[in-house]
Amino acid sequence: MFEIIQHMHWYIAKEWEYPGINKLLTDLQQESRLSQKQWLDFQMNRLRQLLIAAGENVPYYRKMFHDINFIPQNANLPEELSRIPLLTKKIIKERQNDLVSDNVIHKKLIKNATGGSTGNPLTFYQDQFYQTVSTALDAFVRSWWGIKPYDKTALIWGADRDFGELSLKERIYTLRSRTKGLNAFRMNDENLLKFCMVLRKWKAPYLMGYSSALEEMAKYVIDKGIDDLKFKAIRSTAEMLWPKQREIITKAFNNSPVYNFYGSREINNIAAECEYHHLHLASTWRYLEVVDSDGCPVLDGKVGEFAVTDLSNFSMPFIRYINEDAGRIVKNTCKCGRPSPTIKELLGRSSDLIRSPDGDIIHGEFFTHLFYGISRVKRFQVHQDQIDNIVVKYVASDNLPMEIKQELCEKIKKQVGDSVKVKFVRCDNINIPPSGKHRFTISDIR
């Protein structure tokens, strides 16, 4: 009876907050039962609708489609999609107003921003329908792992804005009645122990967090001999999940299954692992291409850059958006029966954990959040070369004003300690390592 009440409460509350979400959930379940051809055809129909709307209502695409004589109504998709130039963060920053649709009310748009998990911050807009689709997709993907939308969720996270206006104590212990969280920006032995004790009594079936934060907690659990924590599903998100990390996390939590999840702040819920640990595209609402440097699709199964098209945000369309990740996708059949293509290899973002002299562990995402809304910073990198010394390199058109650097410095010291020296260095460029992936935090402390 209690579960029925929880079930009804979630669906009624979400329908009020995100109108149409229950129909979307039904549609997503039906979509997962399509054949591969039907699934791709359905996705192409969504893609065409977005392109038509963008060509009619978005100044940037209206002019572009005219200049290249691209007619969405008649285009042969997906082959002719490669005629559309790639969308980059540089273009979004320079042409932001032209990328917003003419037929939207600006005050109803939802402003969002990345801290630059690849070291390149970005501000952009989404609409209510995007939020509804995203919420439906999140609940839909959880169902793959046997997790109900209203199930208790344990969270190791670090976005202050996602925690809301809570006190530090509340941020450590609780977000909402069905969610309890540990702040990944302030992990130490005391907080890790308290969180483990809360989870021991609370018995949430679902744990999610940054892969490196999950690994850190797993190592703590193993080291302290805590052997009674187990979950129906553990979701790793926001950064790369390496095989060794999966092994450690699985071991620490009594063979709890660990699932990789792929998305970003700009376009979330792109792909998720099924029960066989194949990383499927989550739905027809996201279209993913693997392209070369000229924007041309690479052969099936070959490695290239990701170009993502969000098919749910008509207010500020992201079409063939280069999110600075790379990998390869294949269209082979999976034993789970889902018709969507799978990401065979994902070369995504990675970050080092920063450690304070007092023993606190700060997830690298803390530093990306510092740069939310600071548009003049084009790229950054935080380097901890000694336990009490941090160098923040940044690429910008001009020097950061002293008051901004002072504010950033105070926020950093609040996390790592007043004894730590923080130095800002403006650079013309920050070199990309041989892996091709920018590291936005580097720590030499082990």
Residue, then its C-alpha position, 0 to 999 in steps of 0.5 A: m500500500f505504501e509503495i502504491i502511495q509513493h508511486m502515485h505521489w511521484y507520477i502526480a507531482k512530476e506531471w504537475e512539474y513537467p506536463g506531459i512526462n507520463k505520456l513521454l514515459t509510455d512513449l519511451q517504453q514503446e520506443s524500446r520495443l521497436s526494431q532497429k530500422q523502426w527505431l532509426d526511422f523514428q529518430m530521423n523523423r524527429l531530426r527532420q522536425l527539428l531541422i525544419a523548425a530551426g530553418e524557419n525560426v532560428p536566425y543562425y540556421r535560417k541564414m546557414f540553410h539558405d547559404i548552403n541551399f539546405i532544405p530540411q523538408n527534402a533532405n536525404l537524412p541522415e546522409e545530407l546532415s553532414r552538409i551542415p557545419l559543426l556547432t562548436k562552443k566558440i560559435i555558441k559564445e559568439r552567436q548566442n543570440d542568433l541561436v535562440s528561436d524567434n518564436v520563444i518568450h525569452k523570460k521563459l527560457i532556462k539559463n544553464a551553464t557548464g563549468g567547462s569539464t573540458g576546461n572550456p566554460l559555456t552558457f546556453y538556454q534550454d526550454q521547459f520541454y527539454q527539461t521534461v524530456s530529460t526528466a523522463l529519460d532519467a526515470f526511463v534509464r533507471s528502469w533498465w536497472g530495476i530502479k523505480p523513479y521514486d526509489k531512495t537514491a544515495l548521491i555523491w555529487g558536487a553541484d552546489r546549485d543542484f543541492g539548492e540553498l541548503s546548509l553544509k550539514e544538510r548538503i552532506y546528509t539530505l537533498r530531498s526526502r527520497t535522496k541523501g547525498l554526500n558532498a563530493f567537494r568535501m570528502n574526508d574520513e569523518n564525512l565518509l564514515k557518517f555517510c556510510m552509517v546513514l546508508r547502512k540504516w537507510k538501505a537505498p537501492y540506488l547509488m550514483g556519483y562521479s566515478s572518481a568519487l565513487e572509487e574514493m568511497a569504495k576504497y574507504v569502505i574496503d580500508k575500514g572493513i565496512d562490508d554490509l553496503k549493497f545496492k541494486a544499481i550504482r550509476s557512474t556519471a559525469e566523467m570516464l569510468w575506467p575498468k579498474q574503477r568499476e572493479i574496485i566499486t563492485k568489490a567494495f559494495n558486495n558485487s553491486p552492479v555498476y553502470n556507466f552513464y553518458g551525458s553532459r550539462e549541454i545535452n544530458n541523458i545521451a547513453a546508458e549501459c544496459e544489464y549486459h553493460h553495453l552503452h546504448l543511446a538512451s532514446t530517439w531524442r538524442y542523435l549522435e554522430v562520430v565524425d572526423s575533423d571536417g565533420c564527415p561521418v567516419l565508418d561504422g565502428k571507427v573512432g572519431e569526435f562526437a557530434v550530438t544533436d538534441l532533438s528536444n530543445f527547439s528554443m536553442p537547437f544544438i545541431r551537430y554540436i561538438n562536445e569535445d568527447a570522442g569514441r566509436i559507435v556500432k549498430n549491432t544487436c545486443k542481447c538485451g533486445r534494445p534497438s538503439p546503437t551502442i557506444k563501443e568505446l568512449l574517450g571522455r573527460s577525466s579529472d584528478l582529485i585535489r587533496s587539502p593539507d587537512g586531508d579533505i578530498i575535493h572532486g575536480e568538478f568543484f573547479t569547473h563550477l567556479f567558472y560558471g558564467i565567467s564567459r571571458v575564460k576560454r579554457f582553464q586548468v588547475h594544477q596542484d603541484q604541492i599539497d599547499n600550492i595550486v596554480v590556476k592556468y586560464v586562457a582569456s582575451d584579457n586578464l581576469p579583474m582582480e575582484i574576480k580572482q579574489e573571489l575565486c581564490e576565496k572559494i578555493k581556499k574555503q575548500v582546500g584551506d587558508s594555508v594553500k597558496v593559489k596563483f592565477v596564470r594567464c596563458d595564450n594556450i593550454n596544451i592538449p596531452p597525447s590522449g587528445k583529452h584536456r585534463f582540467t584538474i591535475s594533482d601531483i599528490r598521491 
